[in-house]
Every structure is written in structure tokens, then in C-alpha cells.
Amino acid sequence: MPNIQVSRWRVESCPESLEQKIISAVAYKEMKGTISDFELCQIFGETVWKSGDNYHTHAVSVLINETERCCRVIPRLPVG
């Protein structure tokens, strides 16, 4: 999983299958200054929820570090 650069953000361990969605979400946040859970759901095409500064889908967690302008994409383990 490659690292990518989006605007002033570094995205670590980004799966190719999510690259365009992550780029869209980060670019939208950079442009508007914020992004709502609803807008994230529209971009990802599935439920996205926030926990602290981090975001989660059924498949991945996106860990946000605002200070370093970096986010790390981590696959979520299946339950069961």
C-alpha cells in the first residue's frame, strides 16, 4: 500500500482501491475547511463514522494527525 501526497497532506498505507476516495475527501476538507459525516458517506458510498479525530468504515480506519497533516489508513479486522 503506497503513501500518497494530497495537497498539504500525506496519506500513509493507502490501499489502491480507496485512493481516489481518500484524495476526494482530503481535497474537499482542504477546500471547504471541514467535511461532514454525510459528505464522507457520499464520497465513500458507505457508512462512515467519527471517533475522536479518526474516521471509520466497515473496511478501514483513517487515523488523522492534524498537527503533522498526515493520515494513516488501517484495515479493520473482521468481527468474529
PyMOL Python script that loads the backbone (N, CA, C, O; Angstrom):
from pymol import cmd

cmd.read_pdbstr("""\
ATOM      1  N   MET A   1       0.847  -1.174   0.000  1.00  0.00           N
ATOM      2  CA  MET A   1       0.000   0.000   0.000  1.00  0.00           C
ATOM      3  C   MET A   1       0.897   1.243   0.000  1.00  0.00           C
ATOM      4  O   MET A   1       1.674   1.458   0.930  1.00  0.00           O
ATOM      5  N   PRO A   2       0.783   2.032  -1.023  1.00  0.00           N
ATOM      6  CA  PRO A   2       1.676   3.188  -1.151  1.00  0.00           C
ATOM      7  C   PRO A   2       1.252   4.358  -0.264  1.00  0.00           C
ATOM      8  O   PRO A   2       0.108   4.450   0.181  1.00  0.00           O
ATOM      9  N   ASN A   3       2.204   5.234  -0.028  1.00  0.00           N
ATOM     10  CA  ASN A   3       1.913   6.525   0.585  1.00  0.00           C
ATOM     11  C   ASN A   3       1.626   7.500  -0.553  1.00  0.00           C
ATOM     12  O   ASN A   3       2.245   7.420  -1.614  1.00  0.00           O
ATOM     13  N   ILE A   4       0.692   8.415  -0.333  1.00  0.00           N
ATOM     14  CA  ILE A   4       0.374   9.410  -1.359  1.00  0.00           C
ATOM     15  C   ILE A   4       0.384  10.799  -0.734  1.00  0.00           C
ATOM     16  O   ILE A   4       0.253  10.940   0.482  1.00  0.00           O
ATOM     17  N   GLN A   5       0.538  11.809  -1.559  1.00  0.00           N
ATOM     18  CA  GLN A   5       0.510  13.199  -1.128  1.00  0.00           C
ATOM     19  C   GLN A   5      -0.726  13.845  -1.729  1.00  0.00           C
ATOM     20  O   GLN A   5      -0.936  13.787  -2.941  1.00  0.00           O
ATOM     21  N   VAL A   6      -1.550  14.465  -0.876  1.00  0.00           N
ATOM     22  CA  VAL A   6      -2.750  15.150  -1.335  1.00  0.00           C
ATOM     23  C   VAL A   6      -2.703  16.560  -0.775  1.00  0.00           C
ATOM     24  O   VAL A   6      -2.811  16.757   0.435  1.00  0.00           O
ATOM     25  N   SER A   7      -2.541  17.547  -1.658  1.00  0.00           N
ATOM     26  CA  SER A   7      -2.419  18.917  -1.226  1.00  0.00           C
ATOM     27  C   SER A   7      -1.289  18.980  -0.204  1.00  0.00           C
ATOM     28  O   SER A   7      -0.151  18.633  -0.522  1.00  0.00           O
ATOM     29  N   ARG A   8      -1.584  19.416   1.013  1.00  0.00           N
ATOM     30  CA  ARG A   8      -0.551  19.512   2.049  1.00  0.00           C
ATOM     31  C   ARG A   8      -0.580  18.311   2.987  1.00  0.00           C
ATOM     32  O   ARG A   8       0.069  18.330   4.033  1.00  0.00           O
ATOM     33  N   TRP A   9      -1.315  17.281   2.632  1.00  0.00           N
ATOM     34  CA  TRP A   9      -1.476  16.091   3.482  1.00  0.00           C
ATOM     35  C   TRP A   9      -0.708  14.905   2.927  1.00  0.00           C
ATOM     36  O   TRP A   9      -0.613  14.717   1.714  1.00  0.00           O
ATOM     37  N   ARG A  10      -0.158  14.104   3.841  1.00  0.00           N
ATOM     38  CA  ARG A  10       0.462  12.829   3.488  1.00  0.00           C
ATOM     39  C   ARG A  10      -0.491  11.728   3.934  1.00  0.00           C
ATOM     40  O   ARG A  10      -0.968  11.734   5.069  1.00  0.00           O
ATOM     41  N   VAL A  11      -0.763  10.795   3.049  1.00  0.00           N
ATOM     42  CA  VAL A  11      -1.628   9.665   3.380  1.00  0.00           C
ATOM     43  C   VAL A  11      -0.758   8.412   3.371  1.00  0.00           C
ATOM     44  O   VAL A  11      -0.182   8.050   2.344  1.00  0.00           O
ATOM     45  N   GLU A  12      -0.670   7.758   4.520  1.00  0.00           N
ATOM     46  CA  GLU A  12       0.181   6.577   4.656  1.00  0.00           C
ATOM     47  C   GLU A  12      -0.637   5.308   4.503  1.00  0.00           C
ATOM     48  O   GLU A  12      -1.769   5.227   4.980  1.00  0.00           O
ATOM     49  N   SER A  13      -0.066   4.325   3.841  1.00  0.00           N
ATOM     50  CA  SER A  13      -0.654   2.986   3.690  1.00  0.00           C
ATOM     51  C   SER A  13      -2.031   3.028   3.037  1.00  0.00           C
ATOM     52  O   SER A  13      -2.968   2.383   3.507  1.00  0.00           O
ATOM     53  N   CYS A  14      -2.146   3.776   1.971  1.00  0.00           N
ATOM     54  CA  CYS A  14      -3.435   3.928   1.303  1.00  0.00           C
ATOM     55  C   CYS A  14      -3.650   2.796   0.296  1.00  0.00           C
ATOM     56  O   CYS A  14      -2.899   2.680  -0.672  1.00  0.00           O
ATOM     57  N   PRO A  15      -4.675   1.957   0.518  1.00  0.00           N
ATOM     58  CA  PRO A  15      -4.963   0.906  -0.463  1.00  0.00           C
ATOM     59  C   PRO A  15      -5.379   1.532  -1.799  1.00  0.00           C
ATOM     60  O   PRO A  15      -6.102   2.528  -1.828  1.00  0.00           O
ATOM     61  N   GLU A  16      -4.920   0.943  -2.891  1.00  0.00           N
ATOM     62  CA  GLU A  16      -5.259   1.483  -4.209  1.00  0.00           C
ATOM     63  C   GLU A  16      -6.762   1.571  -4.417  1.00  0.00           C
ATOM     64  O   GLU A  16      -7.243   2.481  -5.093  1.00  0.00           O
ATOM     65  N   SER A  17      -7.511   0.631  -3.842  1.00  0.00           N
ATOM     66  CA  SER A  17      -8.962   0.625  -4.013  1.00  0.00           C
ATOM     67  C   SER A  17      -9.633   1.837  -3.369  1.00  0.00           C
ATOM     68  O   SER A  17     -10.753   2.189  -3.740  1.00  0.00           O
ATOM     69  N   LEU A  18      -8.961   2.481  -2.407  1.00  0.00           N
ATOM     70  CA  LEU A  18      -9.537   3.649  -1.726  1.00  0.00           C
ATOM     71  C   LEU A  18      -8.843   4.952  -2.089  1.00  0.00           C
ATOM     72  O   LEU A  18      -9.251   6.019  -1.630  1.00  0.00           O
ATOM     73  N   GLU A  19      -7.813   4.880  -2.896  1.00  0.00           N
ATOM     74  CA  GLU A  19      -7.000   6.060  -3.167  1.00  0.00           C
ATOM     75  C   GLU A  19      -7.828   7.250  -3.653  1.00  0.00           C
ATOM     76  O   GLU A  19      -7.686   8.348  -3.115  1.00  0.00           O
ATOM     77  N   GLN A  20      -8.681   7.063  -4.650  1.00  0.00           N
ATOM     78  CA  GLN A  20      -9.462   8.183  -5.190  1.00  0.00           C
ATOM     79  C   GLN A  20     -10.449   8.732  -4.168  1.00  0.00           C
ATOM     80  O   GLN A  20     -10.684   9.940  -4.128  1.00  0.00           O
ATOM     81  N   LYS A  21     -11.031   7.865  -3.341  1.00  0.00           N
ATOM     82  CA  LYS A  21     -11.967   8.332  -2.316  1.00  0.00           C
ATOM     83  C   LYS A  21     -11.245   9.138  -1.247  1.00  0.00           C
ATOM     84  O   LYS A  21     -11.746  10.171  -0.804  1.00  0.00           O
ATOM     85  N   ILE A  22     -10.063   8.670  -0.828  1.00  0.00           N
ATOM     86  CA  ILE A  22      -9.266   9.402   0.164  1.00  0.00           C
ATOM     87  C   ILE A  22      -8.835  10.745  -0.409  1.00  0.00           C
ATOM     88  O   ILE A  22      -8.923  11.766   0.274  1.00  0.00           O
ATOM     89  N   ILE A  23      -8.372  10.756  -1.654  1.00  0.00           N
ATOM     90  CA  ILE A  23      -7.969  12.008  -2.307  1.00  0.00           C
ATOM     91  C   ILE A  23      -9.147  12.976  -2.353  1.00  0.00           C
ATOM     92  O   ILE A  23      -8.984  14.159  -2.053  1.00  0.00           O
ATOM     93  N   SER A  24     -10.331  12.488  -2.724  1.00  0.00           N
ATOM     94  CA  SER A  24     -11.519  13.349  -2.789  1.00  0.00           C
ATOM     95  C   SER A  24     -11.866  13.920  -1.423  1.00  0.00           C
ATOM     96  O   SER A  24     -12.169  15.108  -1.308  1.00  0.00           O
ATOM     97  N   ALA A  25     -11.827  13.086  -0.385  1.00  0.00           N
ATOM     98  CA  ALA A  25     -12.185  13.530   0.960  1.00  0.00           C
ATOM     99  C   ALA A  25     -11.193  14.567   1.482  1.00  0.00           C
ATOM    100  O   ALA A  25     -11.597  15.589   2.036  1.00  0.00           O
ATOM    101  N   VAL A  26      -9.897  14.307   1.306  1.00  0.00           N
ATOM    102  CA  VAL A  26      -8.875  15.243   1.790  1.00  0.00           C
ATOM    103  C   VAL A  26      -8.951  16.551   1.010  1.00  0.00           C
ATOM    104  O   VAL A  26      -8.867  17.624   1.607  1.00  0.00           O
ATOM    105  N   ALA A  27      -9.107  16.485  -0.311  1.00  0.00           N
ATOM    106  CA  ALA A  27      -9.201  17.693  -1.130  1.00  0.00           C
ATOM    107  C   ALA A  27     -10.435  18.523  -0.745  1.00  0.00           C
ATOM    108  O   ALA A  27     -10.366  19.749  -0.669  1.00  0.00           O
ATOM    109  N   TYR A  28     -11.556  17.846  -0.505  1.00  0.00           N
ATOM    110  CA  TYR A  28     -12.778  18.543  -0.101  1.00  0.00           C
ATOM    111  C   TYR A  28     -12.565  19.258   1.227  1.00  0.00           C
ATOM    112  O   TYR A  28     -12.948  20.417   1.383  1.00  0.00           O
ATOM    113  N   LYS A  29     -11.947  18.557   2.194  1.00  0.00           N
ATOM    114  CA  LYS A  29     -11.690  19.171   3.501  1.00  0.00           C
ATOM    115  C   LYS A  29     -10.746  20.359   3.372  1.00  0.00           C
ATOM    116  O   LYS A  29     -10.952  21.383   4.023  1.00  0.00           O
ATOM    117  N   GLU A  30      -9.724  20.239   2.549  1.00  0.00           N
ATOM    118  CA  GLU A  30      -8.794  21.347   2.334  1.00  0.00           C
ATOM    119  C   GLU A  30      -9.509  22.547   1.704  1.00  0.00           C
ATOM    120  O   GLU A  30      -9.260  23.692   2.079  1.00  0.00           O
ATOM    121  N   MET A  31     -10.391  22.275   0.754  1.00  0.00           N
ATOM    122  CA  MET A  31     -11.088  23.345   0.045  1.00  0.00           C
ATOM    123  C   MET A  31     -12.117  24.035   0.941  1.00  0.00           C
ATOM    124  O   MET A  31     -12.194  25.264   0.959  1.00  0.00           O
ATOM    125  N   LYS A  32     -12.910  23.254   1.686  1.00  0.00           N
ATOM    126  CA  LYS A  32     -14.006  23.810   2.485  1.00  0.00           C
ATOM    127  C   LYS A  32     -13.627  24.074   3.941  1.00  0.00           C
ATOM    128  O   LYS A  32     -14.316  24.824   4.633  1.00  0.00           O
ATOM    129  N   GLY A  33     -12.525  23.458   4.415  1.00  0.00           N
ATOM    130  CA  GLY A  33     -12.115  23.631   5.808  1.00  0.00           C
ATOM    131  C   GLY A  33     -12.715  22.604   6.748  1.00  0.00           C
ATOM    132  O   GLY A  33     -12.238  22.438   7.871  1.00  0.00           O
ATOM    133  N   THR A  34     -13.751  21.916   6.306  1.00  0.00           N
ATOM    134  CA  THR A  34     -14.396  20.884   7.111  1.00  0.00           C
ATOM    135  C   THR A  34     -15.127  19.924   6.179  1.00  0.00           C
ATOM    136  O   THR A  34     -15.380  20.234   5.015  1.00  0.00           O
ATOM    137  N   ILE A  35     -15.456  18.769   6.709  1.00  0.00           N
ATOM    138  CA  ILE A  35     -16.239  17.806   5.934  1.00  0.00           C
ATOM    139  C   ILE A  35     -17.163  17.084   6.908  1.00  0.00           C
ATOM    140  O   ILE A  35     -16.725  16.624   7.963  1.00  0.00           O
ATOM    141  N   SER A  36     -18.420  16.987   6.557  1.00  0.00           N
ATOM    142  CA  SER A  36     -19.392  16.360   7.453  1.00  0.00           C
ATOM    143  C   SER A  36     -19.397  14.846   7.280  1.00  0.00           C
ATOM    144  O   SER A  36     -18.905  14.324   6.280  1.00  0.00           O
ATOM    145  N   ASP A  37     -19.955  14.155   8.256  1.00  0.00           N
ATOM    146  CA  ASP A  37     -20.105  12.704   8.152  1.00  0.00           C
ATOM    147  C   ASP A  37     -20.939  12.346   6.922  1.00  0.00           C
ATOM    148  O   ASP A  37     -20.639  11.376   6.226  1.00  0.00           O
ATOM    149  N   PHE A  38     -21.980  13.129   6.658  1.00  0.00           N
ATOM    150  CA  PHE A  38     -22.830  12.870   5.490  1.00  0.00           C
ATOM    151  C   PHE A  38     -22.036  12.994   4.194  1.00  0.00           C
ATOM    152  O   PHE A  38     -22.164  12.150   3.307  1.00  0.00           O
ATOM    153  N   GLU A  39     -21.219  14.038   4.075  1.00  0.00           N
ATOM    154  CA  GLU A  39     -20.407  14.220   2.875  1.00  0.00           C
ATOM    155  C   GLU A  39     -19.402  13.067   2.717  1.00  0.00           C
ATOM    156  O   GLU A  39     -19.149  12.616   1.601  1.00  0.00           O
ATOM    157  N   LEU A  40     -18.837  12.598   3.825  1.00  0.00           N
ATOM    158  CA  LEU A  40     -17.937  11.451   3.763  1.00  0.00           C
ATOM    159  C   LEU A  40     -18.669  10.197   3.295  1.00  0.00           C
ATOM    160  O   LEU A  40     -18.140   9.421   2.498  1.00  0.00           O
ATOM    161  N   CYS A  41     -19.881  10.007   3.792  1.00  0.00           N
ATOM    162  CA  CYS A  41     -20.677   8.850   3.362  1.00  0.00           C
ATOM    163  C   CYS A  41     -20.938   8.912   1.863  1.00  0.00           C
ATOM    164  O   CYS A  41     -20.899   7.888   1.181  1.00  0.00           O
ATOM    165  N   GLN A  42     -21.203  10.110   1.349  1.00  0.00           N
ATOM    166  CA  GLN A  42     -21.421  10.261  -0.086  1.00  0.00           C
ATOM    167  C   GLN A  42     -20.158   9.929  -0.882  1.00  0.00           C
ATOM    168  O   GLN A  42     -20.237   9.258  -1.911  1.00  0.00           O
ATOM    169  N   ILE A  43     -19.013  10.385  -0.424  1.00  0.00           N
ATOM    170  CA  ILE A  43     -17.748  10.130  -1.121  1.00  0.00           C
ATOM    171  C   ILE A  43     -17.411   8.642  -1.099  1.00  0.00           C
ATOM    172  O   ILE A  43     -17.026   8.070  -2.119  1.00  0.00           O
ATOM    173  N   PHE A  44     -17.560   8.020   0.075  1.00  0.00           N
ATOM    174  CA  PHE A  44     -17.159   6.621   0.217  1.00  0.00           C
ATOM    175  C   PHE A  44     -18.243   5.644  -0.230  1.00  0.00           C
ATOM    176  O   PHE A  44     -17.954   4.471  -0.467  1.00  0.00           O
ATOM    177  N   GLY A  45     -19.469   6.103  -0.347  1.00  0.00           N
ATOM    178  CA  GLY A  45     -20.550   5.237  -0.779  1.00  0.00           C
ATOM    179  C   GLY A  45     -20.939   4.207   0.271  1.00  0.00           C
ATOM    180  O   GLY A  45     -21.505   3.164  -0.056  1.00  0.00           O
ATOM    181  N   GLU A  46     -20.637   4.495   1.521  1.00  0.00           N
ATOM    182  CA  GLU A  46     -20.985   3.618   2.635  1.00  0.00           C
ATOM    183  C   GLU A  46     -20.981   4.426   3.930  1.00  0.00           C
ATOM    184  O   GLU A  46     -20.609   5.600   3.937  1.00  0.00           O
ATOM    185  N   THR A  47     -21.388   3.803   4.999  1.00  0.00           N
ATOM    186  CA  THR A  47     -21.430   4.475   6.293  1.00  0.00           C
ATOM    187  C   THR A  47     -20.014   4.793   6.762  1.00  0.00           C
ATOM    188  O   THR A  47     -19.126   3.941   6.736  1.00  0.00           O
ATOM    189  N   VAL A  48     -19.826   6.039   7.191  1.00  0.00           N
ATOM    190  CA  VAL A  48     -18.567   6.500   7.766  1.00  0.00           C
ATOM    191  C   VAL A  48     -18.917   7.125   9.106  1.00  0.00           C
ATOM    192  O   VAL A  48     -19.846   7.927   9.196  1.00  0.00           O
ATOM    193  N   TRP A  49     -18.176   6.764  10.150  1.00  0.00           N
ATOM    194  CA  TRP A  49     -18.436   7.365  11.449  1.00  0.00           C
ATOM    195  C   TRP A  49     -17.137   7.882  12.046  1.00  0.00           C
ATOM    196  O   TRP A  49     -16.047   7.426  11.701  1.00  0.00           O
ATOM    197  N   LYS A  50     -17.280   8.847  12.949  1.00  0.00           N
ATOM    198  CA  LYS A  50     -16.137   9.517  13.548  1.00  0.00           C
ATOM    199  C   LYS A  50     -15.981   9.054  14.987  1.00  0.00           C
ATOM    200  O   LYS A  50     -16.961   8.858  15.705  1.00  0.00           O
ATOM    201  N   SER A  51     -14.733   8.885  15.392  1.00  0.00           N
ATOM    202  CA  SER A  51     -14.390   8.560  16.769  1.00  0.00           C
ATOM    203  C   SER A  51     -13.194   9.432  17.128  1.00  0.00           C
ATOM    204  O   SER A  51     -12.074   9.156  16.699  1.00  0.00           O
ATOM    205  N   GLY A  52     -13.421  10.475  17.907  1.00  0.00           N
ATOM    206  CA  GLY A  52     -12.342  11.434  18.172  1.00  0.00           C
ATOM    207  C   GLY A  52     -11.976  12.143  16.886  1.00  0.00           C
ATOM    208  O   GLY A  52     -12.839  12.720  16.224  1.00  0.00           O
ATOM    209  N   ASP A  53     -10.702  12.105  16.526  1.00  0.00           N
ATOM    210  CA  ASP A  53     -10.246  12.715  15.276  1.00  0.00           C
ATOM    211  C   ASP A  53     -10.206  11.719  14.123  1.00  0.00           C
ATOM    212  O   ASP A  53      -9.854  12.086  13.002  1.00  0.00           O
ATOM    213  N   ASN A  54     -10.561  10.472  14.383  1.00  0.00           N
ATOM    214  CA  ASN A  54     -10.429   9.411  13.398  1.00  0.00           C
ATOM    215  C   ASN A  54     -11.777   9.065  12.767  1.00  0.00           C
ATOM    216  O   ASN A  54     -12.835   9.296  13.352  1.00  0.00           O
ATOM    217  N   TYR A  55     -11.709   8.504  11.555  1.00  0.00           N
ATOM    218  CA  TYR A  55     -12.900   8.107  10.822  1.00  0.00           C
ATOM    219  C   TYR A  55     -12.824   6.621  10.524  1.00  0.00           C
ATOM    220  O   TYR A  55     -11.739   6.060  10.375  1.00  0.00           O
ATOM    221  N   HIS A  56     -13.989   5.987  10.438  1.00  0.00           N
ATOM    222  CA  HIS A  56     -14.038   4.546  10.238  1.00  0.00           C
ATOM    223  C   HIS A  56     -15.105   4.181   9.214  1.00  0.00           C
ATOM    224  O   HIS A  56     -16.156   4.818   9.139  1.00  0.00           O
ATOM    225  N   THR A  57     -14.817   3.137   8.420  1.00  0.00           N
ATOM    226  CA  THR A  57     -15.801   2.487   7.565  1.00  0.00           C
ATOM    227  C   THR A  57     -15.793   1.026   7.997  1.00  0.00           C
ATOM    228  O   THR A  57     -15.056   0.647   8.908  1.00  0.00           O
ATOM    229  N   HIS A  58     -16.611   0.211   7.346  1.00  0.00           N
ATOM    230  CA  HIS A  58     -16.599  -1.204   7.710  1.00  0.00           C
ATOM    231  C   HIS A  58     -15.256  -1.851   7.392  1.00  0.00           C
ATOM    232  O   HIS A  58     -14.902  -2.856   8.009  1.00  0.00           O
ATOM    233  N   ALA A  59     -14.495  -1.295   6.440  1.00  0.00           N
ATOM    234  CA  ALA A  59     -13.256  -1.923   5.990  1.00  0.00           C
ATOM    235  C   ALA A  59     -11.983  -1.300   6.561  1.00  0.00           C
ATOM    236  O   ALA A  59     -10.997  -2.005   6.776  1.00  0.00           O
ATOM    237  N   VAL A  60     -11.991   0.008   6.808  1.00  0.00           N
ATOM    238  CA  VAL A  60     -10.758   0.683   7.231  1.00  0.00           C
ATOM    239  C   VAL A  60     -11.036   1.728   8.304  1.00  0.00           C
ATOM    240  O   VAL A  60     -12.161   2.195   8.481  1.00  0.00           O
ATOM    241  N   SER A  61      -9.966   2.075   9.009  1.00  0.00           N
ATOM    242  CA  SER A  61      -9.956   3.239   9.891  1.00  0.00           C
ATOM    243  C   SER A  61      -8.957   4.227   9.305  1.00  0.00           C
ATOM    244  O   SER A  61      -7.901   3.832   8.811  1.00  0.00           O
ATOM    245  N   VAL A  62      -9.290   5.496   9.362  1.00  0.00           N
ATOM    246  CA  VAL A  62      -8.397   6.543   8.893  1.00  0.00           C
ATOM    247  C   VAL A  62      -8.015   7.363  10.119  1.00  0.00           C
ATOM    248  O   VAL A  62      -8.832   8.101  10.669  1.00  0.00           O
ATOM    249  N   LEU A  63      -6.761   7.221  10.537  1.00  0.00           N
ATOM    250  CA  LEU A  63      -6.256   7.889  11.732  1.00  0.00           C
ATOM    251  C   LEU A  63      -5.670   9.231  11.320  1.00  0.00           C
ATOM    252  O   LEU A  63      -4.755   9.289  10.498  1.00  0.00           O
ATOM    253  N   ILE A  64      -6.198  10.310  11.893  1.00  0.00           N
ATOM    254  CA  ILE A  64      -5.866  11.672  11.486  1.00  0.00           C
ATOM    255  C   ILE A  64      -4.886  12.306  12.469  1.00  0.00           C
ATOM    256  O   ILE A  64      -5.074  12.224  13.683  1.00  0.00           O
ATOM    257  N   ASN A  65      -3.838  12.938  11.938  1.00  0.00           N
ATOM    258  CA  ASN A  65      -2.919  13.736  12.739  1.00  0.00           C
ATOM    259  C   ASN A  65      -2.906  15.128  12.126  1.00  0.00           C
ATOM    260  O   ASN A  65      -2.154  15.397  11.190  1.00  0.00           O
ATOM    261  N   GLU A  66      -3.749  16.016  12.665  1.00  0.00           N
ATOM    262  CA  GLU A  66      -3.887  17.383  12.118  1.00  0.00           C
ATOM    263  C   GLU A  66      -2.584  18.161  12.213  1.00  0.00           C
ATOM    264  O   GLU A  66      -2.254  18.933  11.313  1.00  0.00           O
ATOM    265  N   THR A  67      -1.834  17.961  13.305  1.00  0.00           N
ATOM    266  CA  THR A  67      -0.592  18.710  13.526  1.00  0.00           C
ATOM    267  C   THR A  67       0.419  18.436  12.420  1.00  0.00           C
ATOM    268  O   THR A  67       1.042  19.361  11.899  1.00  0.00           O
ATOM    269  N   GLU A  68       0.581  17.171  12.063  1.00  0.00           N
ATOM    270  CA  GLU A  68       1.550  16.787  11.035  1.00  0.00           C
ATOM    271  C   GLU A  68       0.938  16.720   9.638  1.00  0.00           C
ATOM    272  O   GLU A  68       1.633  16.423   8.666  1.00  0.00           O
ATOM    273  N   ARG A  69      -0.360  16.998   9.539  1.00  0.00           N
ATOM    274  CA  ARG A  69      -1.091  16.911   8.275  1.00  0.00           C
ATOM    275  C   ARG A  69      -0.834  15.561   7.609  1.00  0.00           C
ATOM    276  O   ARG A  69      -0.393  15.466   6.463  1.00  0.00           O
ATOM    277  N   CYS A  70      -1.132  14.531   8.386  1.00  0.00           N
ATOM    278  CA  CYS A  70      -0.902  13.171   7.943  1.00  0.00           C
ATOM    279  C   CYS A  70      -2.086  12.314   8.363  1.00  0.00           C
ATOM    280  O   CYS A  70      -2.659  12.528   9.432  1.00  0.00           O
ATOM    281  N   CYS A  71      -2.453  11.361   7.542  1.00  0.00           N
ATOM    282  CA  CYS A  71      -3.434  10.368   7.962  1.00  0.00           C
ATOM    283  C   CYS A  71      -2.935   8.996   7.551  1.00  0.00           C
ATOM    284  O   CYS A  71      -2.242   8.842   6.546  1.00  0.00           O
ATOM    285  N   ARG A  72      -3.299   8.012   8.341  1.00  0.00           N
ATOM    286  CA  ARG A  72      -2.872   6.634   8.109  1.00  0.00           C
ATOM    287  C   ARG A  72      -4.108   5.769   7.941  1.00  0.00           C
ATOM    288  O   ARG A  72      -5.016   5.804   8.771  1.00  0.00           O
ATOM    289  N   VAL A  73      -4.139   4.997   6.874  1.00  0.00           N
ATOM    290  CA  VAL A  73      -5.264   4.118   6.588  1.00  0.00           C
ATOM    291  C   VAL A  73      -4.905   2.729   7.119  1.00  0.00           C
ATOM    292  O   VAL A  73      -3.897   2.141   6.728  1.00  0.00           O
ATOM    293  N   ILE A  74      -5.750   2.217   8.018  1.00  0.00           N
ATOM    294  CA  ILE A  74      -5.502   0.918   8.640  1.00  0.00           C
ATOM    295  C   ILE A  74      -6.705   0.007   8.381  1.00  0.00           C
ATOM    296  O   ILE A  74      -7.837   0.370   8.701  1.00  0.00           O
ATOM    297  N   PRO A  75      -6.464  -1.180   7.799  1.00  0.00           N
ATOM    298  CA  PRO A  75      -7.567  -2.128   7.601  1.00  0.00           C
ATOM    299  C   PRO A  75      -8.174  -2.534   8.949  1.00  0.00           C
ATOM    300  O   PRO A  75      -7.450  -2.758   9.919  1.00  0.00           O
ATOM    301  N   ARG A  76      -9.495  -2.624   9.001  1.00  0.00           N
ATOM    302  CA  ARG A  76     -10.181  -3.069  10.214  1.00  0.00           C
ATOM    303  C   ARG A  76     -10.279  -4.585  10.179  1.00  0.00           C
ATOM    304  O   ARG A  76     -10.487  -5.182   9.122  1.00  0.00           O
ATOM    305  N   LEU A  77     -10.129  -5.191  11.328  1.00  0.00           N
ATOM    306  CA  LEU A  77     -10.216  -6.638  11.435  1.00  0.00           C
ATOM    307  C   LEU A  77     -11.681  -7.062  11.465  1.00  0.00           C
ATOM    308  O   LEU A  77     -12.494  -6.417  12.127  1.00  0.00           O
ATOM    309  N   PRO A  78     -12.025  -8.128  10.761  1.00  0.00           N
ATOM    310  CA  PRO A  78     -13.404  -8.596  10.808  1.00  0.00           C
ATOM    311  C   PRO A  78     -13.778  -9.084  12.210  1.00  0.00           C
ATOM    312  O   PRO A  78     -12.955  -9.668  12.914  1.00  0.00           O
ATOM    313  N   VAL A  79     -15.013  -8.839  12.599  1.00  0.00           N
ATOM    314  CA  VAL A  79     -15.502  -9.269  13.905  1.00  0.00           C
ATOM    315  C   VAL A  79     -15.907 -10.728  13.810  1.00  0.00           C
ATOM    316  O   VAL A  79     -16.567 -11.141  12.856  1.00  0.00           O
ATOM    317  N   GLY A  80     -15.505 -11.510  14.812  1.00  0.00           N
ATOM    318  CA  GLY A  80     -15.962 -12.902  14.853  1.00  0.00           C
ATOM    319  C   GLY A  80     -14.939 -13.889  14.677  1.00  0.00           C
ATOM    320  O   GLY A  80     -15.226 -15.086  14.696  1.00  0.00           O
TER     321      GLY A  80
END
""", "prot")
cmd.dss("prot")
cmd.show_as("cartoon", "prot")
cmd.util.cbc("prot")
cmd.orient("prot")
